[in-house]
Amino acid sequence: MSKIINTEEQNKYVIVKTEGYFNKDLGELVISVVEEKVQEDKFHFILDLEQSKIVNSIGASILIEVIEILQDKDGTLSLCHMAPIIEKTFSIMGLTKYCNTFATLDQALAQ
Amino acid sequence: MSNETKPSVELRIPILKDMELVATNTADVIAKYMQLSEEESGEISMALIEATINAFEHSESQKDIFINFTISDDELTIKVIDQGKGFDSKGIQIPDIDSKLKKQERKRGWGVMLIKELMDSVDYESSNDGTTLTMTKKKKNE
């Protein structure tokens, strides 16, 4: 099942960890968290995809909406622990032009 | 392998949520059998997800879709067949993230582009009776 397994805040970042297929449902869960946290003036997000090894373009498209929301607030979306095929997919789509990408969560937090 | 002896696997998939993963699970098994790399296997799975979702969404039909994998020594051929109303593949616009951001533009529409980027060849045959997508992945010699 696709789900968010943890949401926590460290320094200025909201870290969202997902599990399972990154499809429309999971994308909508992520954007809900972002919308909620933006209301609390949190504008910097790290999406940890360690437990999500597969994605579809509908879930990825929702991340474009996330980027749009955060651009309006001078916020950022960082991605970490991406499986190679997810990184390649996001690169083909051009998503990685608008996100910071990191191998690990620690690297994302240290940016 | 001659044409007569090429092994094949056939799936019949109902249009139900996340059923595209049935196809990717099968593709994983076939990729292992063919000793394809992890990279090749991932690319096939991603292309198959997109092809299956497109068949689900664009066929405008509730009829099952069929997926046929044909294995040969040097390549895997996959056909994704829907029984929908057909479409003009030449009419598909290439999406661009720069134009999708900030322009109230629909964010979706990446499937065909991804399939073409991830597979070695892609061909659509479409009529009023449905669409057949044929895509191949060549085995890299390492």
gemmi code that builds the backbone of each chain (N, CA, C; Angstrom):
import gemmi

chains = {
    "A": [
        ("MET", (0.842, -1.195, 0.000), (0.000, 0.000, 0.000), (0.878, 1.246, 0.000)),
        ("SER", (0.433, 2.277, -0.707), (1.184, 3.532, -0.759), (0.789, 4.412, 0.415)),
        ("LYS", (1.782, 4.936, 1.129), (1.444, 5.803, 2.272), (2.630, 6.672, 2.675)),
        ("ILE", (2.327, 7.665, 3.492), (3.377, 8.449, 4.142), (3.677, 7.765, 5.463)),
        ("ILE", (4.945, 7.412, 5.670), (5.266, 6.692, 6.909), (5.768, 7.619, 8.005)),
        ("ASN", (6.195, 8.815, 7.622), (6.635, 9.746, 8.670), (6.704, 11.175, 8.120)),
        ("THR", (6.296, 12.104, 8.966), (6.482, 13.527, 8.664), (7.092, 14.158, 9.907)),
        ("GLU", (8.239, 14.791, 9.735), (8.868, 15.432, 10.889), (9.572, 16.695, 10.449)),
        ("GLU", (9.891, 17.528, 11.417), (10.579, 18.782, 11.120), (11.959, 18.768, 11.739)),
        ("GLN", (12.948, 19.162, 10.955), (14.324, 19.319, 11.466), (14.861, 20.624, 10.924)),
        ("ASN", (15.273, 21.489, 11.811), (15.707, 22.827, 11.421), (14.601, 23.482, 10.584)),
        ("LYS", (14.949, 23.944, 9.401), (13.898, 24.609, 8.608), (13.137, 23.628, 7.714)),
        ("TYR", (13.516, 22.367, 7.762), (12.959, 21.410, 6.795), (11.800, 20.582, 7.354)),
        ("VAL", (10.838, 20.342, 6.492), (9.823, 19.331, 6.764), (10.226, 18.092, 5.957)),
        ("ILE", (10.413, 16.988, 6.657), (10.833, 15.752, 5.988), (9.623, 14.836, 5.870)),
        ("VAL", (9.353, 14.438, 4.641), (8.222, 13.544, 4.389), (8.781, 12.238, 3.835)),
        ("LYS", (8.520, 11.152, 4.553), (9.001, 9.838, 4.101), (7.814, 9.027, 3.589)),
        ("THR", (7.983, 8.474, 2.408), (6.889, 7.703, 1.807), (7.250, 6.223, 1.732)),
        ("GLU", (6.222, 5.440, 1.519), (6.431, 3.992, 1.333), (5.515, 3.510, 0.219)),
        ("GLY", (6.052, 2.674, -0.644), (5.233, 2.056, -1.688), (5.182, 2.870, -2.981)),
        ("TYR", (4.341, 2.413, -3.854), (4.173, 2.943, -5.215), (3.821, 4.427, -5.165)),
        ("PHE", (4.659, 5.263, -5.770), (4.377, 6.700, -5.772), (3.409, 7.007, -6.915)),
        ("ASN", (2.152, 6.795, -6.628), (1.091, 6.974, -7.638), (0.277, 8.222, -7.298)),
        ("LYS", (-0.861, 8.346, -7.931), (-1.714, 9.529, -7.719), (-2.098, 9.661, -6.239)),
        ("ASP", (-2.473, 8.563, -5.632), (-2.915, 8.608, -4.233), (-1.802, 9.121, -3.319)),
        ("LEU", (-0.607, 8.594, -3.520), (0.504, 9.008, -2.658), (0.911, 10.454, -2.960)),
        ("GLY", (0.881, 10.811, -4.227), (1.160, 12.207, -4.593), (0.185, 13.152, -3.913)),
        ("GLU", (-1.080, 12.776, -3.869), (-2.093, 13.639, -3.240), (-1.898, 13.714, -1.725)),
        ("LEU", (-1.429, 12.616, -1.129), (-1.110, 12.674, 0.306), (0.043, 13.654, 0.563)),
        ("VAL", (1.044, 13.601, -0.306), (2.203, 14.485, -0.135), (1.794, 15.945, -0.305)),
        ("ILE", (1.010, 16.228, -1.331), (0.635, 17.643, -1.558), (-0.260, 18.155, -0.428)),
        ("SER", (-1.010, 17.264, 0.185), (-1.834, 17.674, 1.333), (-0.955, 18.107, 2.498)),
        ("VAL", (0.105, 17.337, 2.735), (1.044, 17.705, 3.801), (1.686, 19.053, 3.489)),
        ("VAL", (2.108, 19.219, 2.234), (2.764, 20.475, 1.848), (1.798, 21.648, 2.047)),
        ("GLU", (0.580, 21.500, 1.611), (-0.401, 22.590, 1.751), (-0.632, 22.929, 3.223)),
        ("GLU", (-0.682, 21.903, 4.043), (-0.907, 22.116, 5.474), (0.286, 22.847, 6.114)),
        ("LYS", (1.486, 22.384, 5.763), (2.684, 22.976, 6.376), (2.950, 24.398, 5.858)),
        ("VAL", (2.605, 24.643, 4.608), (2.767, 25.997, 4.068), (1.907, 26.983, 4.862)),
        ("GLN", (0.748, 26.523, 5.291), (-0.110, 27.366, 6.143), (0.569, 27.707, 7.465)),
        ("GLU", (1.527, 26.843, 7.862), (2.279, 27.085, 9.110), (3.623, 27.764, 8.823)),
        ("ASP", (3.734, 28.350, 7.602), (4.948, 29.055, 7.177), (6.177, 28.145, 7.079)),
        ("LYS", (5.950, 26.891, 6.743), (7.064, 25.977, 6.456), (7.158, 25.851, 4.935)),
        ("PHE", (8.305, 26.240, 4.387), (8.423, 26.321, 2.933), (9.531, 25.444, 2.341)),
        ("HIS", (10.228, 24.706, 3.179), (11.336, 23.881, 2.680), (11.059, 22.410, 3.028)),
        ("PHE", (11.010, 21.603, 2.000), (10.582, 20.216, 2.158), (11.633, 19.260, 1.612)),
        ("ILE", (11.763, 18.143, 2.296), (12.596, 17.041, 1.790), (11.693, 15.824, 1.658)),
        ("LEU", (11.663, 15.287, 0.467), (10.883, 14.068, 0.228), (11.854, 12.886, 0.189)),
        ("ASP", (11.714, 12.001, 1.173), (12.599, 10.840, 1.285), (11.909, 9.638, 0.631)),
        ("LEU", (12.474, 9.205, -0.490), (11.840, 8.147, -1.290), (12.500, 6.781, -1.086)),
        ("GLU", (13.171, 6.613, 0.045), (13.905, 5.353, 0.246), (12.987, 4.129, 0.154)),
        ("GLN", (11.779, 4.270, 0.655), (10.862, 3.118, 0.666), (9.876, 3.139, -0.510)),
        ("SER", (10.089, 4.048, -1.446), (9.252, 4.081, -2.661), (10.165, 3.807, -3.847)),
        ("LYS", (10.088, 2.608, -4.361), (11.025, 2.202, -5.417), (10.442, 2.348, -6.814)),
        ("ILE", (9.177, 2.693, -6.869), (8.533, 2.771, -8.180), (7.550, 3.934, -8.185)),
        ("VAL", (7.431, 4.546, -9.347), (6.642, 5.769, -9.472), (5.835, 5.678, -10.761)),
        ("ASN", (4.775, 6.459, -10.854), (4.188, 6.653, -12.194), (4.124, 8.146, -12.484)),
        ("SER", (3.847, 8.481, -13.736), (3.936, 9.891, -14.133), (2.823, 10.726, -13.516)),
        ("ILE", (1.756, 10.071, -13.062), (0.679, 10.840, -12.427), (1.149, 11.315, -11.046)),
        ("GLY", (1.774, 10.401, -10.300), (2.347, 10.806, -9.012), (3.420, 11.867, -9.205)),
        ("ALA", (4.256, 11.679, -10.225), (5.326, 12.652, -10.483), (4.751, 14.014, -10.872)),
        ("SER", (3.639, 14.001, -11.600), (3.019, 15.265, -12.021), (2.541, 16.069, -10.819)),
        ("ILE", (2.141, 15.367, -9.779), (1.677, 16.081, -8.580), (2.851, 16.802, -7.920)),
        ("LEU", (4.053, 16.258, -8.095), (5.226, 16.959, -7.564), (5.463, 18.283, -8.304)),
        ("ILE", (5.035, 18.360, -9.560), (5.125, 19.644, -10.278), (4.215, 20.668, -9.589)),
        ("GLU", (3.057, 20.210, -9.146), (2.163, 21.110, -8.405), (2.800, 21.535, -7.084)),
        ("VAL", (3.487, 20.595, -6.441), (4.188, 20.932, -5.189), (5.238, 22.012, -5.453)),
        ("ILE", (6.012, 21.827, -6.516), (7.045, 22.813, -6.861), (6.402, 24.181, -7.104)),
        ("GLU", (5.289, 24.174, -7.780), (4.582, 25.423, -8.082), (4.167, 26.138, -6.793)),
        ("ILE", (3.625, 25.368, -5.862), (3.217, 25.948, -4.573), (4.424, 26.560, -3.863)),
        ("LEU", (5.538, 25.809, -3.871), (6.715, 26.259, -3.116), (7.418, 27.427, -3.807)),
        ("GLN", (7.382, 27.462, -5.134), (7.987, 28.598, -5.841), (7.317, 29.907, -5.442)),
        ("ASP", (6.024, 29.844, -5.221), (5.284, 31.044, -4.816), (5.731, 31.574, -3.460)),
        ("LYS", (6.335, 30.685, -2.666), (6.744, 31.052, -1.302), (8.258, 31.108, -1.157)),
        ("ASP", (8.967, 31.103, -2.299), (10.435, 31.007, -2.255), (10.888, 29.787, -1.465)),
        ("GLY", (10.123, 28.739, -1.547), (10.453, 27.506, -0.852), (11.242, 26.557, -1.744)),
        ("THR", (11.556, 25.391, -1.199), (12.326, 24.404, -1.960), (11.768, 23.000, -1.727)),
        ("LEU", (11.944, 22.194, -2.747), (11.676, 20.759, -2.620), (12.978, 20.019, -2.892)),
        ("SER", (13.398, 19.208, -1.940), (14.581, 18.362, -2.135), (14.134, 16.911, -2.138)),
        ("LEU", (14.833, 16.110, -2.906), (14.518, 14.684, -3.011), (15.742, 13.884, -2.591)),
        ("CYS", (15.512, 12.827, -1.842), (16.655, 11.974, -1.493), (16.276, 10.498, -1.570)),
        ("HIS", (17.336, 9.675, -1.599), (17.165, 8.220, -1.641), (16.351, 7.768, -2.840)),
        ("MET", (16.551, 8.412, -3.980), (15.785, 8.010, -5.167), (16.360, 6.749, -5.793)),
        ("ALA", (15.501, 5.806, -6.119), (15.934, 4.648, -6.908), (16.396, 5.155, -8.280)),
        ("PRO", (17.350, 4.469, -8.912), (17.868, 4.963, -10.196), (16.775, 5.223, -11.239)),
        ("ILE", (15.770, 4.364, -11.312), (14.749, 4.566, -12.345), (13.864, 5.772, -12.009)),
        ("ILE", (13.685, 6.050, -10.717), (12.906, 7.239, -10.345), (13.704, 8.497, -10.699)),
        ("GLU", (14.986, 8.456, -10.407), (15.837, 9.611, -10.740), (15.844, 9.847, -12.254)),
        ("LYS", (15.913, 8.763, -13.005), (15.930, 8.900, -14.460), (14.593, 9.457, -14.959)),
        ("THR", (13.500, 8.952, -14.397), (12.166, 9.418, -14.802), (12.006, 10.906, -14.511)),
        ("PHE", (12.399, 11.301, -13.304), (12.278, 12.716, -12.939), (13.193, 13.586, -13.804)),
        ("SER", (14.336, 13.028, -14.175), (15.252, 13.779, -15.031), (14.663, 13.964, -16.431)),
        ("ILE", (14.080, 12.907, -16.980), (13.453, 13.019, -18.309), (12.343, 14.076, -18.282)),
        ("MET", (11.575, 14.079, -17.200), (10.471, 15.033, -17.092), (10.960, 16.461, -16.842)),
        ("GLY", (12.203, 16.597, -16.425), (12.725, 17.919, -16.103), (12.487, 18.324, -14.658)),
        ("LEU", (11.904, 17.423, -13.882), (11.622, 17.735, -12.469), (12.889, 18.082, -11.697)),
        ("THR", (13.970, 17.393, -12.029), (15.200, 17.582, -11.251), (15.831, 18.963, -11.500)),
        ("LYS", (15.340, 19.676, -12.517), (15.808, 21.060, -12.708), (15.276, 21.962, -11.603)),
        ("TYR", (14.170, 21.552, -11.020), (13.488, 22.403, -10.045), (13.560, 21.860, -8.621)),
        ("CYS", (14.319, 20.772, -8.434), (14.486, 20.181, -7.104), (15.974, 20.009, -6.835)),
        ("ASN", (16.317, 19.985, -5.572), (17.662, 19.555, -5.191), (17.593, 18.052, -4.938)),
        ("THR", (18.577, 17.339, -5.438), (18.546, 15.888, -5.247), (19.785, 15.439, -4.472)),
        ("PHE", (19.573, 14.494, -3.586), (20.657, 14.021, -2.714), (20.583, 12.508, -2.573)),
        ("ALA", (21.759, 11.922, -2.344), (21.798, 10.472, -2.152), (21.173, 10.089, -0.822)),
        ("THR", (21.419, 10.904, 0.207), (20.947, 10.537, 1.550), (20.190, 11.695, 2.199)),
        ("LEU", (19.467, 11.364, 3.240), (18.742, 12.386, 3.996), (19.717, 13.328, 4.703)),
        ("ASP", (20.792, 12.767, 5.233), (21.782, 13.612, 5.920), (22.350, 14.667, 4.969)),
        ("GLN", (22.623, 14.258, 3.740), (23.139, 15.224, 2.751), (22.088, 16.288, 2.439)),
        ("ALA", (20.838, 15.874, 2.372), (19.771, 16.842, 2.097), (19.648, 17.843, 3.245)),
        ("LEU", (19.789, 17.359, 4.476), (19.682, 18.240, 5.636), (20.883, 19.186, 5.746)),
        ("ALA", (22.012, 18.743, 5.185), (23.236, 19.553, 5.287), (23.384, 20.554, 4.143)),
        ("GLN", (22.467, 20.610, 3.237), (22.601, 21.462, 2.031), (22.713, 22.932, 2.417)),
    ],
    "B": [
        ("MET", (17.143, -17.767, -31.814), (15.800, -18.337, -31.762), (15.028, -17.993, -33.037)),
        ("SER", (14.360, -18.930, -33.636), (13.525, -18.611, -34.788), (12.195, -18.067, -34.291)),
        ("ASN", (11.429, -17.474, -35.215), (10.141, -16.910, -34.824), (9.242, -17.957, -34.187)),
        ("GLU", (9.319, -19.210, -34.695), (8.426, -20.248, -34.213), (8.708, -20.630, -32.766)),
        ("THR", (9.943, -20.441, -32.360), (10.307, -20.937, -31.033), (10.433, -19.840, -29.981)),
        ("LYS", (10.127, -18.598, -30.348), (10.275, -17.522, -29.359), (9.259, -17.697, -28.237)),
        ("PRO", (9.752, -17.807, -27.022), (8.789, -17.933, -25.917), (8.057, -16.623, -25.684)),
        ("SER", (6.814, -16.739, -25.242), (6.052, -15.525, -24.961), (5.217, -15.709, -23.695)),
        ("VAL", (4.864, -14.599, -23.120), (4.018, -14.569, -21.922), (2.866, -13.623, -22.227)),
        ("GLU", (1.673, -14.046, -21.902), (0.509, -13.203, -22.174), (-0.230, -12.897, -20.876)),
        ("LEU", (-0.616, -11.642, -20.712), (-1.400, -11.223, -19.549), (-2.712, -10.616, -20.020)),
        ("ARG", (-3.741, -10.836, -19.263), (-5.023, -10.157, -19.485), (-5.305, -9.383, -18.201)),
        ("ILE", (-5.421, -8.066, -18.322), (-5.476, -7.227, -17.128), (-6.780, -6.428, -17.099)),
        ("PRO", (-7.541, -6.544, -16.025), (-8.743, -5.724, -15.904), (-8.376, -4.284, -15.566)),
        ("ILE", (-9.252, -3.369, -15.923), (-8.987, -1.955, -15.639), (-9.371, -1.679, -14.188)),
        ("LEU", (-8.436, -1.952, -13.320), (-8.622, -1.745, -11.884), (-7.390, -1.019, -11.343)),
        ("LYS", (-7.581, -0.334, -10.237), (-6.533, 0.496, -9.648), (-5.229, -0.293, -9.421)),
        ("ASP", (-4.129, 0.300, -9.859), (-2.773, -0.224, -9.643), (-2.499, -1.578, -10.319)),
        ("MET", (-3.398, -2.024, -11.200), (-3.176, -3.319, -11.870), (-1.983, -3.288, -12.819)),
        ("GLU", (-1.485, -2.073, -13.121), (-0.277, -1.995, -13.947), (0.906, -2.691, -13.260)),
        ("LEU", (0.815, -2.826, -11.939), (1.923, -3.478, -11.221), (1.955, -4.989, -11.465)),
        ("VAL", (0.837, -5.546, -11.887), (0.846, -6.958, -12.309), (1.789, -7.113, -13.503)),
        ("ALA", (1.708, -6.145, -14.410), (2.568, -6.194, -15.596), (4.038, -6.006, -15.225)),
        ("THR", (4.312, -5.099, -14.292), (5.724, -4.870, -13.952), (6.312, -6.066, -13.195)),
        ("ASN", (5.486, -6.719, -12.382), (5.986, -7.915, -11.694), (6.368, -8.995, -12.700)),
        ("THR", (5.540, -9.149, -13.709), (5.843, -10.126, -14.766), (7.109, -9.723, -15.520)),
        ("ALA", (7.205, -8.426, -15.812), (8.387, -7.939, -16.542), (9.669, -8.180, -15.739)),
        ("ASP", (9.574, -8.033, -14.426), (10.759, -8.280, -13.581), (11.248, -9.730, -13.716)),
        ("VAL", (10.288, -10.651, -13.705), (10.644, -12.075, -13.828), (11.291, -12.341, -15.189)),
        ("ILE", (10.701, -11.758, -16.225), (11.232, -11.970, -17.582), (12.621, -11.331, -17.711)),
        ("ALA", (12.779, -10.147, -17.140), (14.088, -9.472, -17.219), (15.168, -10.307, -16.547)),
        ("LYS", (14.823, -10.919, -15.415), (15.797, -11.787, -14.734), (16.128, -12.991, -15.607)),
        ("TYR", (15.095, -13.582, -16.212), (15.322, -14.730, -17.085), (16.277, -14.344, -18.224)),
        ("MET", (16.062, -13.133, -18.769), (16.880, -12.693, -19.911), (18.230, -12.139, -19.480)),
        ("GLN", (18.456, -12.101, -18.161), (19.689, -11.542, -17.595), (19.907, -10.093, -18.030)),
        ("LEU", (18.811, -9.346, -18.045), (18.930, -7.914, -18.312), (19.462, -7.229, -17.055)),
        ("SER", (20.049, -6.066, -17.246), (20.602, -5.334, -16.100), (19.466, -4.730, -15.274)),
        ("GLU", (19.804, -4.326, -14.053), (18.826, -3.637, -13.191), (18.311, -2.382, -13.891)),
        ("GLU", (19.225, -1.684, -14.572), (18.840, -0.453, -15.268), (17.819, -0.761, -16.371)),
        ("GLU", (18.125, -1.775, -17.173), (17.192, -2.148, -18.248), (15.854, -2.597, -17.687)),
        ("SER", (15.907, -3.369, -16.623), (14.684, -3.869, -16.002), (13.826, -2.713, -15.478)),
        ("GLY", (14.473, -1.749, -14.845), (13.750, -0.585, -14.340), (13.117, 0.222, -15.457)),
        ("GLU", (13.842, 0.370, -16.546), (13.311, 1.145, -17.683), (12.101, 0.440, -18.303)),
        ("ILE", (12.192, -0.875, -18.399), (11.057, -1.641, -18.939), (9.842, -1.482, -18.024)),
        ("SER", (10.051, -1.619, -16.723), (8.934, -1.506, -15.780), (8.275, -0.138, -15.852)),
        ("MET", (9.106, 0.895, -15.911), (8.548, 2.253, -15.956), (7.752, 2.477, -17.242)),
        ("ALA", (8.313, 2.037, -18.359), (7.607, 2.184, -19.644), (6.296, 1.396, -19.631)),
        ("LEU", (6.355, 0.229, -19.018), (5.164, -0.629, -18.964), (4.072, -0.009, -18.086)),
        ("ILE", (4.471, 0.581, -16.986), (3.493, 1.291, -16.132), (2.784, 2.365, -16.959)),
        ("GLU", (3.574, 3.159, -17.657), (2.977, 4.260, -18.421), (2.099, 3.751, -19.562)),
        ("ALA", (2.573, 2.716, -20.230), (1.787, 2.166, -21.345), (0.469, 1.582, -20.848)),
        ("THR", (0.528, 0.916, -19.703), (-0.686, 0.287, -19.169), (-1.669, 1.349, -18.670)),
        ("ILE", (-1.149, 2.347, -17.982), (-2.030, 3.439, -17.513), (-2.669, 4.147, -18.705)),
        ("ASN", (-1.868, 4.399, -19.734), (-2.436, 5.043, -20.935), (-3.543, 4.187, -21.537)),
        ("ALA", (-3.303, 2.885, -21.589), (-4.331, 1.986, -22.142), (-5.587, 2.042, -21.275)),
        ("PHE", (-5.406, 2.064, -19.956), (-6.546, 2.170, -19.034), (-7.319, 3.473, -19.274)),
        ("GLU", (-6.563, 4.560, -19.357), (-7.212, 5.875, -19.328), (-7.720, 6.327, -20.690)),
        ("HIS", (-6.961, 6.029, -21.711), (-7.287, 6.617, -23.008), (-8.130, 5.714, -23.899)),
        ("SER", (-8.276, 4.470, -23.487), (-9.065, 3.595, -24.357), (-10.550, 3.927, -24.247)),
        ("GLU", (-10.930, 4.627, -23.159), (-12.341, 4.950, -22.915), (-13.212, 3.707, -23.055)),
        ("SER", (-12.681, 2.629, -22.531), (-13.387, 1.350, -22.591), (-13.192, 0.668, -21.244)),
        ("GLN", (-14.112, -0.144, -20.853), (-13.932, -0.923, -19.616), (-13.451, -2.342, -19.928)),
        ("LYS", (-13.122, -2.569, -21.197), (-12.682, -3.917, -21.580), (-11.240, -4.145, -21.130)),
        ("ASP", (-10.961, -5.385, -20.775), (-9.614, -5.753, -20.327), (-8.568, -5.356, -21.368)),
        ("ILE", (-7.354, -5.146, -20.889), (-6.255, -4.949, -21.841), (-5.368, -6.207, -21.839)),
        ("PHE", (-4.639, -6.372, -22.905), (-3.772, -7.541, -23.066), (-2.326, -7.074, -23.201)),
        ("ILE", (-1.448, -7.810, -22.551), (-0.019, -7.502, -22.665), (0.705, -8.777, -23.056)),
        ("ASN", (1.483, -8.648, -24.096), (2.205, -9.802, -24.625), (3.697, -9.524, -24.613)),
        ("PHE", (4.442, -10.390, -23.957), (5.902, -10.275, -23.903), (6.479, -11.364, -24.804)),
        ("THR", (7.325, -10.996, -25.737), (7.990, -11.987, -26.576), (9.498, -11.888, -26.342)),
        ("ILE", (10.058, -13.022, -25.968), (11.474, -13.064, -25.565), (12.324, -13.577, -26.722)),
        ("SER", (13.377, -12.850, -27.021), (14.362, -13.402, -27.963), (15.747, -13.227, -27.360)),
        ("ASP", (16.735, -13.714, -28.073), (18.090, -13.707, -27.500), (18.567, -12.293, -27.189)),
        ("ASP", (18.226, -11.355, -28.073), (18.821, -10.028, -27.947), (17.845, -8.916, -27.632)),
        ("GLU", (16.553, -9.237, -27.531), (15.621, -8.169, -27.185), (14.319, -8.711, -26.618)),
        ("LEU", (13.637, -7.841, -25.902), (12.304, -8.138, -25.383), (11.312, -7.242, -26.120)),
        ("THR", (10.272, -7.856, -26.660), (9.217, -7.090, -27.334), (7.952, -7.175, -26.496)),
        ("ILE", (7.360, -6.021, -26.253), (6.142, -5.970, -25.436), (5.048, -5.297, -26.248)),
        ("LYS", (3.897, -5.955, -26.318), (2.719, -5.343, -26.947), (1.685, -5.074, -25.861)),
        ("VAL", (1.161, -3.866, -25.846), (0.075, -3.493, -24.928), (-1.131, -3.174, -25.801)),
        ("ILE", (-2.167, -3.978, -25.630), (-3.305, -3.921, -26.557), (-4.574, -3.547, -25.796)),
        ("ASP", (-5.188, -2.443, -26.207), (-6.488, -2.108, -25.608), (-7.570, -2.241, -26.668)),
        ("GLN", (-8.800, -2.280, -26.194), (-9.940, -2.467, -27.093), (-10.809, -1.207, -27.118)),
        ("GLY", (-10.131, -0.081, -27.003), (-10.848, 1.189, -26.949), (-11.105, 1.780, -28.327)),
        ("LYS", (-11.283, 3.102, -28.349), (-11.714, 3.753, -29.598), (-10.543, 4.190, -30.478)),
        ("GLY", (-9.325, 3.999, -29.997), (-8.162, 4.384, -30.800), (-7.829, 5.852, -30.632)),
        ("PHE", (-6.612, 6.206, -31.063), (-6.211, 7.616, -30.983), (-5.107, 7.876, -31.995)),
        ("ASP", (-4.873, 9.170, -32.246), (-3.839, 9.563, -33.205), (-2.554, 9.877, -32.437)),
        ("SER", (-1.588, 8.952, -32.504), (-0.351, 9.148, -31.731), (0.432, 10.365, -32.234)),
        ("LYS", (0.216, 10.739, -33.503), (0.945, 11.908, -34.046), (0.438, 13.213, -33.429)),
        ("GLY", (-0.757, 13.141, -32.849), (-1.340, 14.350, -32.264), (-0.886, 14.626, -30.846)),
        ("ILE", (-0.025, 13.769, -30.320), (0.402, 13.943, -28.934), (1.480, 15.016, -28.853)),
        ("GLN", (1.260, 15.990, -27.979), (2.244, 17.056, -27.808), (3.347, 16.611, -26.854)),
        ("ILE", (4.561, 17.031, -27.150), (5.676, 16.723, -26.244), (5.578, 17.667, -25.054)),
        ("PRO", (5.469, 17.117, -23.844), (5.315, 18.003, -22.685), (6.613, 18.704, -22.323)),
        ("ASP", (6.482, 19.834, -21.668), (7.643, 20.609, -21.254), (7.372, 21.187, -19.861)),
        ("ILE", (8.232, 20.865, -18.930), (7.967, 21.263, -17.541), (7.950, 22.783, -17.383)),
        ("ASP", (8.769, 23.471, -18.154), (8.802, 24.932, -18.021), (7.441, 25.544, -18.348)),
        ("SER", (6.783, 24.976, -19.362), (5.473, 25.528, -19.724), (4.372, 25.016, -18.802)),
        ("LYS", (4.626, 23.866, -18.164), (3.607, 23.347, -17.237), (3.606, 24.109, -15.917)),
        ("LEU", (4.764, 24.654, -15.564), (4.838, 25.443, -14.338), (4.306, 26.843, -14.615)),
        ("LYS", (3.449, 27.311, -13.765), (2.991, 28.705, -13.788), (2.051, 29.051, -14.929)),
        ("LYS", (1.575, 28.100, -15.639), (0.699, 28.467, -16.752), (-0.668, 27.812, -16.638)),
        ("GLN", (-1.024, 27.422, -15.438), (-2.339, 26.792, -15.234), (-2.535, 25.626, -16.199)),
        ("GLU", (-1.414, 25.095, -16.676), (-1.495, 24.004, -17.643), (-1.644, 22.685, -16.899)),
        ("ARG", (-2.347, 21.760, -17.526), (-2.470, 20.419, -16.965), (-1.067, 19.842, -16.754)),
        ("LYS", (-0.847, 19.284, -15.583), (0.514, 18.829, -15.263), (0.809, 17.443, -15.835)),
        ("ARG", (-0.223, 16.739, -16.201), (-0.027, 15.365, -16.672), (0.286, 15.319, -18.165)),
        ("GLY", (0.377, 14.106, -18.710), (0.626, 13.968, -20.141), (2.056, 13.571, -20.483)),
        ("TRP", (2.726, 12.881, -19.561), (4.133, 12.525, -19.765), (4.336, 11.099, -20.275)),
        ("GLY", (3.287, 10.301, -20.304), (3.431, 8.874, -20.542), (4.150, 8.502, -21.827)),
        ("VAL", (3.687, 9.046, -22.941), (4.275, 8.654, -24.235), (5.735, 9.099, -24.316)),
        ("MET", (6.003, 10.299, -23.825), (7.384, 10.794, -23.840), (8.301, 9.867, -23.038)),
        ("LEU", (7.847, 9.459, -21.864), (8.669, 8.568, -21.041), (8.899, 7.229, -21.733)),
        ("ILE", (7.840, 6.681, -22.308), (7.975, 5.384, -22.994), (9.027, 5.498, -24.108)),
        ("LYS", (8.952, 6.577, -24.880), (9.900, 6.744, -25.999), (11.332, 6.936, -25.508)),
        ("GLU", (11.485, 7.604, -24.380), (12.835, 7.820, -23.843), (13.429, 6.542, -23.252)),
        ("LEU", (12.570, 5.691, -22.697), (13.069, 4.546, -21.936), (13.230, 3.284, -22.777)),
        ("MET", (12.521, 3.203, -23.898), (12.587, 1.993, -24.707), (13.373, 2.261, -25.989)),
        ("ASP", (13.797, 1.188, -26.660), (14.613, 1.354, -27.868), (13.773, 1.615, -29.103)),
        ("SER", (12.582, 1.047, -29.150), (11.675, 1.390, -30.254), (10.245, 1.370, -29.727)),
        ("VAL", (9.441, 2.240, -30.303), (8.046, 2.376, -29.881), (7.200, 2.615, -31.122)),
        ("ASP", (6.118, 1.853, -31.235), (5.250, 2.020, -32.403), (3.787, 1.868, -31.990)),
        ("TYR", (2.942, 2.746, -32.514), (1.513, 2.656, -32.234), (0.767, 2.279, -33.503)),
        ("GLU", (-0.159, 1.332, -33.348), (-1.119, 1.056, -34.425), (-2.487, 1.241, -33.806)),
        ("SER", (-3.286, 2.118, -34.399), (-4.564, 2.429, -33.777), (-5.680, 2.439, -34.814)),
        ("SER", (-6.830, 1.934, -34.406), (-8.018, 1.973, -35.259), (-9.220, 2.167, -34.350)),
        ("ASN", (-10.393, 2.152, -34.925), (-11.608, 2.312, -34.111), (-11.822, 1.138, -33.158)),
        ("ASP", (-11.093, 0.054, -33.395), (-11.273, -1.142, -32.559), (-10.269, -1.229, -31.422)),
        ("GLY", (-9.341, -0.286, -31.376), (-8.368, -0.324, -30.293), (-6.978, 0.095, -30.742)),
        ("THR", (-6.076, 0.040, -29.795), (-4.698, 0.485, -30.051), (-3.730, -0.599, -29.597)),
        ("THR", (-2.714, -0.824, -30.412), (-1.624, -1.714, -30.027), (-0.334, -0.910, -29.972)),
        ("LEU", (0.244, -0.872, -28.808), (1.565, -0.264, -28.629), (2.582, -1.394, -28.640)),
        ("THR", (3.557, -1.299, -29.533), (4.646, -2.278, -29.563), (5.936, -1.565, -29.187)),
        ("MET", (6.591, -2.079, -28.166), (7.854, -1.456, -27.745), (8.900, -2.536, -27.507)),
        ("THR", (10.132, -2.190, -27.785), (11.206, -3.175, -27.613), (12.332, -2.606, -26.748)),
        ("LYS", (12.969, -3.501, -26.048), (14.192, -3.162, -25.307), (15.270, -4.137, -25.742)),
        ("LYS", (16.334, -3.593, -26.295), (17.439, -4.440, -26.735), (18.347, -4.753, -25.548)),
        ("LYS", (18.828, -5.976, -25.522), (19.735, -6.392, -24.456), (21.122, -5.823, -24.738)),
        ("LYS", (21.658, -5.101, -23.751), (23.003, -4.553, -23.936), (24.017, -5.662, -23.756)),
        ("ASN", (25.055, -5.609, -24.569), (26.141, -6.588, -24.396), (27.158, -6.020, -23.438)),
        ("GLU", (27.288, -6.647, -22.283), (28.225, -6.104, -21.287), (29.442, -6.992, -21.169)),
    ],
}
model = gemmi.Model(1)
for chain_id, residues in chains.items():
    chain = gemmi.Chain(chain_id)
    for i, (resn, *xyz) in enumerate(residues, 1):
        res = gemmi.Residue()
        res.name, res.seqid = resn, gemmi.SeqId(i, " ")
        for name, pos in zip(("N", "CA", "C"), xyz):
            atom = gemmi.Atom()
            atom.name, atom.element = name, gemmi.Element(name[0])
            atom.pos, atom.b_iso = gemmi.Position(*pos), 0.0
            res.add_atom(atom)
        chain.add_residue(res)
    model.add_chain(chain)
structure = gemmi.Structure()
structure.add_model(model)
structure.setup_entities()
